[in-house]
Amino acid sequence: MRYRIEKDTMGEVQVPADNYWGAQTERSRNNFKIGPSASMPKEIIEGFAYLKKAAGYANFDLGVLTIEKRDAIAEVCDEILDGKLADEFPLVIWQTGSGTQSNMNVNEVIANRAQVLKGLLLAKENHSSKRMTMSINRNLPMTPSLLQCTLQPTKSW
């Protein structure tokens, strides 16, 4: 297997070269080997995708995100919702409880996939995952909204 080296605030980590996730997802994969791989329910990942797409549109409307970035985020979120990136979410359901790792997994996948769609290579240090959804990048506002999206009986909204 080929790897790329990614760097975050904790240092360098080897990440599979052909995957869109980054350093924080890889650290979680290595540190939380509890239960079957990729056991996070797809509904949780889909809920994240809906929220990240909505945040992209809201931040564009507020004038703090360009239309190009908004559209890139929306395109990748649609790919997630269509199941095209299902293999990019390898984390187990058993984490620290707040969903930090899954939130960052989705951020990394969106940011890195958006880069590739623009014709760029996967970055060693992708700060766009920190900025891309801006005000809902942290877990505190994400978790209650995510649960509302996930628990709704319909996806017609």
Helices and strands as residue ranges (DSSP letters): E 3-8, E 11-16, H 23-31, H 42-61, H 67-81, G 86-88, H 100-117, H 128-131, G 134-136, H 139-151
